Amino acid sequence: MANVCLISEKKYFIVSSLVRQLEDCGHVVTYANCKLNELEKALEDAQLTIFYVEDADIQGFTQIKDAIVESNIPFVIMGDSNPIEEIRAMMPVQFIKKEFHRPINLKESCELLDGFLQEETCLYKKKILVVDDSGAALRSIKSWLEDKYQIILANSGAMAIKYMVMKRPDLVLLDYEMPVCDGRQVLEMIRSESDLADIPVIFLTNKNDRESVTKVTALKPEGYLLKTVEPVKIVMAIDNFFEKKKWEF
């Protein structure tokens, strides 16, 4: 699922049809006309901007061009050939990802856009490394989170450290009770490596006795969640963690 900002001077029939088809593919589409204040709000969470243009609409585009370029969001143009050529002349060459000239086959266009959005969403998704020696637990946690996040699984502390050295995750969800190297020891290793020390770690475990919690508190994990909590609350806690990080400077 991705967030799409769809802009046009008027809500033409083809625009309404495009909105429906993209929503049928599971994407969230926000429509905006060529008013700057409305557009800026619609661009806030977008992963793709689509501008539909007909011959008479080019003046509206000139008023919002700078906001679109500054957003640095992938940009697609659909519509009449003449205004598309004018828009192309106004925009940085690398900025326009795709052009669809009339007559437009909506079904084929939406399939192409959906494929592009799936790739873009994967790039934009936060990477969460889930570390647990239980295969069943890994599969369950993955199923809770994979719609929103890119999930990487590791069934041991050694595997987790090896991954982190190669590719830095945005968050580690770490089990406490694991053989050979338990969660506390894994967190100690993470904190002792200068390149890894600032990677956020949240414990997700069944271990809730005071002694265990006290031992890891000194290592300053970002949170301590129990697996017995409802999955929706675990997902909410992770969403809140990333939302809070957005406002840290």
N, C-alpha and C positions, 0 to 999 in steps of 0.2 A: 504494500500500500504506500502511495506517495501523495504529497500535496501538490496540486497543480493550480496555478493562477492563470485563468483564461480571460483575456482582455479583448474587447471589441467596442466600437463606437456605439453599436446597437446590438440588442440580443436577437440576432437573426435566427431564422429557423435552423440553419445548419449549425449555429453555435449551440442552441438548445439540444440538438441531436448529439453533438460532440460531447457535451456535458453528460448526457445520459449514458452514452457508451463508455466513457471513461469511468464513470461511477459504477457501471456494471462490471468493470474489470477490478473494482475494489479501491479505486483511487478517490481521494477527496478533492473536489473541484470547487474553487472559489471564483466566482465571476466578478469582474470589475470593468467599468467603462473607462473612458479616457479622462477621468478626473483624478488629479494627482493625489488628493487626500485619500480617496477610496482605494487607489492603486497601492499606495505605500502600505496600507494595512493588509491588503491581500497578499503582498509579497513577503510578509514577515516570515512565514513558515514554508514557503514554496520551494519545491525541488525542481520545478520546471515552469517556465512562463510560455504560454502560447498566445500569439497575437493574431486574431483573424481580421483581415482588412479587405474592404472593397474600395473601388476607385475614389469614392467621395470621402474616405476616412483618413487620408494621409495627414491632414492638418491636425487631427486629434493626436496622432502618434508623435508629432514633433513636440507636443507639450509634455509628453511623459518619457521621451527617449532617455534623458539623462538618468531618471530614476531607475529605469530598466537596466541600463549599463552599470550603474553603481551597485545594483543588487548582486551582480556577478552570478546570476542564476541562469542555467542553460536556457536558450531562447529558440523558439520555433515560430515560423511565420506560415500562415495559411491564408489563401484568398486569391485575389486577382493579380495577374502577373505584373502589370504596370506599377502599382503601389509597392509590390514586393521588391521590385528593382530599385525603387526610390529608397525604401527602408534599408536595403542592402548597402546602398551608397552612404548611408548615415552611420552605420554600425561598424565596429571593429570586425574584421573578416572572421576571426576565430570564434566570435561570440555566437554566431548563428549556427545552430546544430543541424537544422533541417528546414527545408522549404516544401510546402505542399501547394501547388498551383491548381486553380480551378480549371476543369471540373474535378472535384475531389471525391475519391472513393472513400467514404467514411469508414467502412469496415476495415479496409487495408490500412488506412491511415492510423486508426485506433490500435490495430495490432502492432504496427511499427512503434507508435508512441508508448504502448504498454511495455514492449520489450526494452525500449530505452529507459523507461521509468524504473523497471525492475533492476536494471544495471546501476542506475543512479542511486536508487534507494539503498542498494547493497553498499555502495561507496559511502553514503551518508550515515548509515546505521552505526551506532556506537558498538564497539567490539567488547563483548563480555567473555572472559575466560572462566569457565566453571570447572572447579577442581573437586573431585569426589571419587573415592575408590569403588563406589557402587554404580554399576551400569544402569540399574533401574532408576536410581536417583538422577543420574546425568540425563537420561532420556526424559524424565518427568520435568526437570527444570528447563531443559531445552524447549519442550512443548509449551511451557508457560510463557517463555520470553521471545521465541524466534520470530513472532510477527513484528515485533518492534526493534529487536536488536540482532546483531550478528553474533552468533553463539559459537564459541570454540570449546571443545571438551577435552579434559585431561583427567586420567584416572589415577594419577600419582603426583606427588610434589615434584619429583624429578622431571616428569614430563612437562609440568606447568612452568618450571624455571627455564627449561630448554626452549619452550615456546616464547616466553617473555623476552629472552635474550634476542631472538630472531625478529619477533613482531610484538610491538608494544600494545597491550590491550588498554581499553579505557577504564575497565573495572575488572577485578577478580572476585568471584564468589567462591569462597573457600570453606570446605568441610573441616571440622575439627578432628574427628576420629578417623585416622587413616593409618594403615600399617607402614612400617619402616620409618616414615617421616610424617608426623602428624601436622595438623594445621598450624599450630603455634610455631613449630620448627620451620615450616614453609614461610610463614610471615617473617620470622627472624632472618631467614636467608634473603628475602626480598628487601627488607629494611637495611641489610648489611651491604647490599650492592648499590653503589652510587647511581648507576644507570637505571635501577629499578625502584629505588627507595621511595619515590614519590607516586608510584602506581597505587591508586586507591584499592583497598581490600575490604570487603564485607564478609563476615562469617555467615554461612548458611548451614546450620547444623542442628542436630538433636541434643547436643551437649549444653545443658543450661544450669549446671551446678555452680555455686558461687566461686569455688576454687578455680575452675576452668576459665570462667569469665574474667576473674581477677588477673590471671596469668597473661591473658592476651591484651588486657586493657592498657598495660604499660607500653605495648607496641603500637598503640593508637590506630586500630582499624577504624574504617569509616562507619562501621555499623556491626550489629550482631543480631541476626535474624534466626528464628527457629523454623525448622522444616514443618513443624506441626501447625504453623499458622496457615490460614487459607491462602492458596496460590494468588488470588486476586490482591491480597494485602501485601504479599511479597513483591509482586509486580509494581504495585503502587509505591512501595518504599524505594524501589530502584528508580522508578520514574521521578520521584521526588528528589532523589540524590542527584540525578543528572540535571534536573530543573534548577536546583540550588547551585550546581557548578557553573551554570550558564551566567550567573550573576556575580561570580567571583573574579576579581581582577588581580 
